[in-house]
Amino acid sequence: MTKSKKIWLGILTFLPIAFIIIYIICFALYMMTCVDVLDSEMGDSNVTDPSPFFAFFGIMFVMMFFTIISAIGLMIYYIIHANNNPKFDSNQKLLWILVQVFAGGIGNIVYYFVEILPKDTPHLPPS
């Protein structure tokens, strides 16, 4: 695998975590606007338009959708990569597949740093 492909795969590996961080930020902003909307229902005239309430909810929904799609796609990619890796025996393949399935995003990150990121050692011809 070329260095640029490894870099792109690393970016994609950390992408679900970035989506979750954006989701948490939007959730906090959503809850803050929720208080404003409740104040407006009580008749407070100083409260602004409730549209941010729905905007943050939409962003949260989109971020969760992207998180789920990217996490499933990466899990499938890493399972296929572990299964096709010629340096693994059947036990190692099974171990890495179970790590991918049960550890989720953390398993992707571990597999990336342990198996994909290290430089490939050149195969020396037999002497």
LOSETOR-609879 format. One line per field, with one value per atom (N, C-alpha, C): residue in three letters; atom name; x negated, y, z negated. Coordinates in Angstrom, 1 decimal. Layout:
N
resn	[ALA;...]
name	[CA;...]
xx	[X;...]
yy	[Y;...]
zz	[Z;...]
This chain:
127
resn	[MET;MET;MET;THR;THR;THR;LYS;LYS;LYS;SER;SER;SER;LYS;LYS;LYS;LYS;LYS;LYS;ILE;ILE;ILE;TRP;TRP;TRP;LEU;LEU;LEU;GLY;GLY;GLY;ILE;ILE;ILE;LEU;LEU;LEU;THR;THR;THR;PHE;PHE;PHE;LEU;LEU;LEU;PRO;PRO;PRO;ILE;ILE;ILE;ALA;ALA;ALA;PHE;PHE;PHE;ILE;ILE;ILE;ILE;ILE;ILE;ILE;ILE;ILE;TYR;TYR;TYR;ILE;ILE;ILE;ILE;ILE;ILE;CYS;CYS;CYS;PHE;PHE;PHE;ALA;ALA;ALA;LEU;LEU;LEU;TYR;TYR;TYR;MET;MET;MET;MET;MET;MET;THR;THR;THR;CYS;CYS;CYS;VAL;VAL;VAL;ASP;ASP;ASP;VAL;VAL;VAL;LEU;LEU;LEU;ASP;ASP;ASP;SER;SER;SER;GLU;GLU;GLU;MET;MET;MET;GLY;GLY;GLY;ASP;ASP;ASP;SER;SER;SER;ASN;ASN;ASN;VAL;VAL;VAL;THR;THR;THR;ASP;ASP;ASP;PRO;PRO;PRO;SER;SER;SER;PRO;PRO;PRO;PHE;PHE;PHE;PHE;PHE;PHE;ALA;ALA;ALA;PHE;PHE;PHE;PHE;PHE;PHE;GLY;GLY;GLY;ILE;ILE;ILE;MET;MET;MET;PHE;PHE;PHE;VAL;VAL;VAL;MET;MET;MET;MET;MET;MET;PHE;PHE;PHE;PHE;PHE;PHE;THR;THR;THR;ILE;ILE;ILE;ILE;ILE;ILE;SER;SER;SER;ALA;ALA;ALA;ILE;ILE;ILE;GLY;GLY;GLY;LEU;LEU;LEU;MET;MET;MET;ILE;ILE;ILE;TYR;TYR;TYR;TYR;TYR;TYR;ILE;ILE;ILE;ILE;ILE;ILE;HIS;HIS;HIS;ALA;ALA;ALA;ASN;ASN;ASN;ASN;ASN;ASN;ASN;ASN;ASN;PRO;PRO;PRO;LYS;LYS;LYS;PHE;PHE;PHE;ASP;ASP;ASP;SER;SER;SER;ASN;ASN;ASN;GLN;GLN;GLN;LYS;LYS;LYS;LEU;LEU;LEU;LEU;LEU;LEU;TRP;TRP;TRP;ILE;ILE;ILE;LEU;LEU;LEU;VAL;VAL;VAL;GLN;GLN;GLN;VAL;VAL;VAL;PHE;PHE;PHE;ALA;ALA;ALA;GLY;GLY;GLY;GLY;GLY;GLY;ILE;ILE;ILE;GLY;GLY;GLY;ASN;ASN;ASN;ILE;ILE;ILE;VAL;VAL;VAL;TYR;TYR;TYR;TYR;TYR;TYR;PHE;PHE;PHE;VAL;VAL;VAL;GLU;GLU;GLU;ILE;ILE;ILE;LEU;LEU;LEU;PRO;PRO;PRO;LYS;LYS;LYS;ASP;ASP;ASP;THR;THR;THR;PRO;PRO;PRO;HIS;HIS;HIS;LEU;LEU;LEU;PRO;PRO;PRO;PRO;PRO;PRO;SER;SER;SER]
name	[N;CA;C;N;CA;C;N;CA;C;N;CA;C;N;CA;C;N;CA;C;N;CA;C;N;CA;C;N;CA;C;N;CA;C;N;CA;C;N;CA;C;N;CA;C;N;CA;C;N;CA;C;N;CA;C;N;CA;C;N;CA;C;N;CA;C;N;CA;C;N;CA;C;N;CA;C;N;CA;C;N;CA;C;N;CA;C;N;CA;C;N;CA;C;N;CA;C;N;CA;C;N;CA;C;N;CA;C;N;CA;C;N;CA;C;N;CA;C;N;CA;C;N;CA;C;N;CA;C;N;CA;C;N;CA;C;N;CA;C;N;CA;C;N;CA;C;N;CA;C;N;CA;C;N;CA;C;N;CA;C;N;CA;C;N;CA;C;N;CA;C;N;CA;C;N;CA;C;N;CA;C;N;CA;C;N;CA;C;N;CA;C;N;CA;C;N;CA;C;N;CA;C;N;CA;C;N;CA;C;N;CA;C;N;CA;C;N;CA;C;N;CA;C;N;CA;C;N;CA;C;N;CA;C;N;CA;C;N;CA;C;N;CA;C;N;CA;C;N;CA;C;N;CA;C;N;CA;C;N;CA;C;N;CA;C;N;CA;C;N;CA;C;N;CA;C;N;CA;C;N;CA;C;N;CA;C;N;CA;C;N;CA;C;N;CA;C;N;CA;C;N;CA;C;N;CA;C;N;CA;C;N;CA;C;N;CA;C;N;CA;C;N;CA;C;N;CA;C;N;CA;C;N;CA;C;N;CA;C;N;CA;C;N;CA;C;N;CA;C;N;CA;C;N;CA;C;N;CA;C;N;CA;C;N;CA;C;N;CA;C;N;CA;C;N;CA;C;N;CA;C;N;CA;C;N;CA;C;N;CA;C;N;CA;C;N;CA;C;N;CA;C;N;CA;C;N;CA;C;N;CA;C;N;CA;C;N;CA;C;N;CA;C;N;CA;C;N;CA;C;N;CA;C;N;CA;C;N;CA;C;N;CA;C]
xx	[-0.9;0.0;-0.9;-0.6;-1.4;-1.2;-2.1;-2.1;-0.9;-0.5;0.7;2.0;2.0;3.2;3.3;2.2;2.2;2.6;2.2;2.6;4.1;4.6;6.1;6.9;6.4;7.1;7.0;5.9;5.8;6.8;7.0;8.0;9.4;9.7;11.0;11.2;10.1;10.3;10.7;10.2;10.5;11.8;12.3;13.5;14.7;15.1;16.2;16.1;14.9;14.7;14.9;14.5;14.7;16.2;16.9;18.4;19.1;18.6;19.2;18.9;17.7;17.4;18.3;18.5;19.4;20.9;21.3;22.6;22.7;21.7;21.8;21.9;21.1;21.2;22.6;23.1;24.5;25.5;25.3;26.3;26.3;25.1;25.0;25.7;25.5;26.1;27.6;28.0;29.5;30.1;29.5;30.1;30.2;29.2;29.2;30.4;30.6;31.7;33.0;33.0;34.2;34.7;33.8;34.2;34.8;34.2;34.8;36.2;36.4;37.7;38.8;38.3;39.3;39.6;38.6;38.8;39.8;39.7;40.6;42.1;42.2;43.5;44.2;43.3;43.8;44.2;44.0;44.4;43.3;42.0;40.9;40.7;40.8;40.7;39.3;38.3;36.9;36.3;37.0;36.5;36.5;35.5;35.4;36.1;35.9;36.5;36.1;37.1;36.7;36.1;35.8;35.2;33.9;33.0;31.7;32.0;33.1;33.5;33.6;34.3;34.4;33.2;32.4;31.2;30.2;30.0;29.1;29.5;30.9;31.4;31.1;31.2;30.9;29.4;28.6;27.1;26.8;27.4;27.2;27.6;28.7;29.2;28.3;27.8;26.9;25.5;25.0;23.8;23.9;25.0;25.2;25.3;25.9;26.0;24.6;23.8;22.5;21.6;21.8;21.0;21.3;22.5;22.9;22.4;22.6;22.2;20.7;20.0;18.5;18.0;18.5;18.1;18.3;19.5;19.8;18.9;18.7;17.9;16.4;15.9;14.5;14.4;15.4;15.4;15.4;16.1;16.1;14.8;14.2;12.9;11.8;11.8;10.8;11.0;12.2;12.4;11.9;12.2;11.7;10.2;9.6;8.2;7.5;8.1;7.5;7.7;8.8;9.0;8.1;7.7;6.9;5.4;5.0;3.7;2.9;1.9;1.2;0.3;-0.1;-1.0;-0.2;1.1;1.9;2.3;2.2;2.8;4.3;5.0;6.4;6.8;6.0;6.2;6.1;5.1;4.9;6.0;6.4;7.5;8.8;9.1;10.2;10.1;9.0;8.8;9.0;8.4;8.6;10.0;10.7;12.1;13.0;12.7;13.5;13.2;12.0;11.6;12.4;12.5;13.2;14.7;15.3;16.7;17.1;16.3;16.7;16.1;15.0;14.4;14.8;15.4;15.8;14.8;15.0;14.1;12.7;12.6;11.3;10.6;11.3;10.6;10.0;10.8;10.2;8.9;8.9;7.7;6.6;6.8;5.7;5.2;6.1;5.6;4.8;5.3;4.6;3.1;3.0;1.6;0.7;1.4;0.6;0.2;1.2;1.0;0.8;1.4;1.3;0.3;0.1;-0.8;-2.3;-2.7;-4.1;-4.6;-5.9;-6.4;-6.6;-6.3;-6.5;-8.0;-8.4;-9.8;-10.0;-11.0;-11.2;-11.6;-11.1;-11.4;-12.8;-13.7;-15.0;-15.0;-15.7;-15.7;-16.5;-16.1;-16.8;-18.3;-19.2;-20.6;-21.1]
yy	[-1.2;0.0;1.2;2.2;3.4;4.3;5.2;6.1;7.0;7.5;8.3;7.6;6.3;5.5;5.3;5.1;4.9;6.1;7.3;8.6;8.7;8.5;8.7;7.7;6.4;5.5;5.9;6.5;7.0;8.1;9.0;10.1;9.5;8.5;7.9;7.1;6.5;5.8;6.7;7.9;8.8;9.7;9.5;10.3;10.1;8.8;8.6;9.3;9.4;10.1;11.6;12.1;13.5;13.8;12.9;13.1;13.0;12.1;12.0;13.3;13.9;15.1;16.2;16.3;17.3;17.1;15.8;15.5;15.9;15.7;16.1;17.6;18.4;19.8;20.3;19.7;20.1;19.7;18.6;18.2;19.2;19.7;20.7;22.0;22.4;23.6;23.4;22.2;21.8;22.0;21.5;21.6;23.0;23.8;25.3;26.0;25.7;26.3;25.7;24.5;23.9;24.8;25.2;26.1;27.4;28.0;29.2;29.0;27.8;27.6;27.4;26.7;26.6;27.9;28.8;30.1;30.9;30.7;31.4;30.9;29.6;29.1;29.6;30.1;30.7;32.1;32.7;34.0;35.1;34.6;35.6;36.2;37.5;38.2;38.4;38.2;38.5;37.3;36.2;35.0;35.2;34.7;34.9;33.7;33.7;32.7;31.2;30.3;28.9;28.1;28.7;27.9;27.2;27.8;27.1;25.8;25.7;24.5;23.3;23.6;22.6;22.4;23.5;23.4;22.4;22.6;21.7;20.3;20.1;18.7;18.1;18.9;18.4;18.0;18.9;18.6;17.3;17.2;16.0;14.7;14.8;13.6;13.3;14.3;14.1;13.5;14.0;13.6;12.1;11.7;10.3;9.4;9.9;9.1;8.9;10.0;9.8;9.0;9.0;8.2;6.7;6.4;5.0;4.5;5.2;4.8;4.6;5.6;5.5;4.4;4.2;3.1;1.7;1.5;0.2;0.0;1.0;0.9;0.6;1.2;1.0;-0.4;-0.8;-2.2;-3.2;-3.1;-4.0;-4.0;-2.8;-2.8;-3.5;-3.2;-3.8;-5.3;-5.8;-7.2;-7.9;-7.3;-7.8;-7.8;-6.7;-6.6;-7.6;-7.8;-8.8;-10.2;-10.5;-11.8;-12.1;-11.1;-11.2;-11.0;-10.7;-10.5;-11.8;-11.9;-13.2;-13.6;-12.6;-12.9;-13.4;-13.5;-14.0;-15.5;-16.3;-17.6;-17.5;-18.6;-18.6;-18.0;-18.3;-17.8;-16.3;-15.8;-14.3;-13.6;-14.2;-13.7;-13.6;-14.7;-14.7;-13.7;-13.6;-12.6;-11.2;-10.8;-9.5;-9.2;-10.2;-10.0;-9.8;-10.6;-10.4;-9.0;-8.6;-7.2;-6.2;-6.3;-5.4;-5.4;-6.5;-6.6;-6.1;-6.6;-6.2;-5.0;-4.5;-3.3;-2.0;-2.2;-1.1;-0.2;1.1;2.2;2.0;1.6;1.4;0.3;-0.8;-1.9;-1.4;-0.5;0.0;0.8;1.6;2.4;1.5;0.5;-0.4;-1.2;-1.7;-2.4;-1.5;-0.2;0.7;0.9;1.1;1.4;0.2;-1.0;-2.2;-2.9;-2.9;-3.7;-2.8;-1.7;-0.9;0.1;0.9;2.0;1.6;0.5;0.2;0.0;0.4;0.2;-1.2;-1.6;-3.0;-3.2;-4.4;-4.7;-5.4;-5.0;-5.6;-7.0;-7.8;-9.3;-9.5;-10.1;-10.3;-11.7;-11.7;-13.0;-14.0;-15.3;-16.3;-16.4;-16.6;-16.7;-18.1]
zz	[0.0;0.0;0.0;0.9;0.9;-0.3;-0.5;-1.6;-1.6;-0.4;-0.3;-0.6;-0.2;-0.5;-2.0;-2.7;-4.1;-4.8;-4.3;-5.0;-4.8;-3.6;-3.4;-4.2;-4.3;-5.2;-6.6;-7.1;-8.5;-8.7;-7.7;-7.9;-7.9;-7.1;-7.1;-8.4;-8.9;-10.2;-11.3;-11.4;-12.5;-12.2;-11.0;-10.6;-11.4;-11.8;-12.7;-14.0;-14.5;-15.8;-15.7;-14.5;-14.3;-14.2;-13.5;-13.4;-14.8;-15.6;-17.0;-17.8;-17.6;-18.3;-17.9;-16.5;-16.0;-16.5;-16.6;-17.1;-18.6;-19.4;-20.8;-20.9;-20.1;-20.1;-19.7;-18.7;-18.2;-19.3;-20.0;-21.0;-22.1;-22.5;-23.6;-23.1;-21.9;-21.4;-21.2;-20.9;-20.8;-22.1;-23.2;-24.5;-25.0;-24.6;-25.0;-24.3;-23.0;-22.3;-22.8;-23.3;-23.8;-25.0;-25.8;-26.9;-26.4;-25.4;-24.8;-24.3;-23.6;-23.1;-24.2;-25.3;-26.4;-27.0;-27.1;-27.6;-26.7;-25.4;-24.5;-24.7;-25.0;-25.2;-26.5;-27.4;-28.6;-28.5;-27.3;-27.0;-27.2;-27.2;-27.3;-25.9;-25.9;-24.6;-24.1;-25.0;-24.6;-23.9;-23.7;-23.0;-21.5;-20.9;-19.4;-18.7;-17.4;-16.6;-17.0;-17.0;-17.4;-16.3;-15.2;-14.1;-14.4;-15.2;-15.6;-16.3;-17.0;-17.7;-16.6;-15.5;-14.5;-13.6;-13.5;-12.7;-13.4;-14.7;-15.4;-15.4;-15.5;-15.4;-14.1;-13.0;-11.6;-11.5;-12.0;-12.0;-12.8;-13.9;-14.7;-14.0;-13.3;-12.6;-11.4;-10.7;-9.6;-10.1;-11.2;-11.8;-12.2;-12.8;-13.2;-12.0;-10.9;-9.7;-9.1;-9.0;-8.5;-9.4;-10.7;-11.6;-11.4;-11.3;-11.1;-9.8;-8.7;-7.4;-7.3;-7.8;-7.7;-8.6;-9.8;-10.7;-10.1;-9.5;-8.9;-7.7;-6.9;-5.7;-6.1;-7.1;-7.6;-8.2;-8.9;-9.5;-8.4;-7.4;-6.3;-5.6;-5.4;-4.7;-5.5;-6.8;-7.7;-7.8;-7.9;-7.9;-6.7;-5.5;-4.2;-4.2;-4.7;-4.7;-5.6;-6.8;-7.7;-7.1;-6.4;-5.8;-4.7;-3.9;-2.7;-3.1;-4.3;-4.7;-4.6;-3.8;-3.6;-4.8;-5.6;-6.8;-8.0;-7.9;-9.0;-8.8;-9.9;-9.8;-10.2;-10.2;-10.4;-11.8;-12.8;-14.2;-14.2;-13.6;-13.6;-12.8;-11.7;-10.9;-11.8;-12.5;-13.3;-14.5;-15.1;-16.1;-15.7;-14.5;-14.0;-13.6;-13.0;-12.6;-13.9;-14.9;-16.2;-16.8;-16.7;-17.2;-16.5;-15.1;-14.3;-14.7;-14.8;-15.1;-16.5;-17.5;-18.9;-19.4;-18.9;-19.4;-18.6;-17.4;-16.6;-16.2;-16.4;-16.0;-16.6;-17.9;-18.6;-17.9;-17.5;-16.8;-15.4;-14.7;-13.5;-13.7;-14.7;-15.0;-15.4;-16.2;-16.6;-15.4;-14.5;-13.4;-12.4;-12.3;-11.4;-11.9;-13.2;-13.8;-13.8;-14.0;-14.2;-12.8;-11.9;-10.7;-9.4;-9.3;-8.1;-8.1;-9.2;-9.2;-9.2;-9.9;-9.8;-8.4;-8.2;-6.8;-6.5;-5.3;-4.8;-4.7;-5.2;-5.1;-3.7;-3.0;-1.7;-1.8;-0.9;-1.0;-0.3;-1.0;-0.4;0.3;1.4;2.1;1.3;1.4;0.7;1.2;0.2;0.6;0.8]
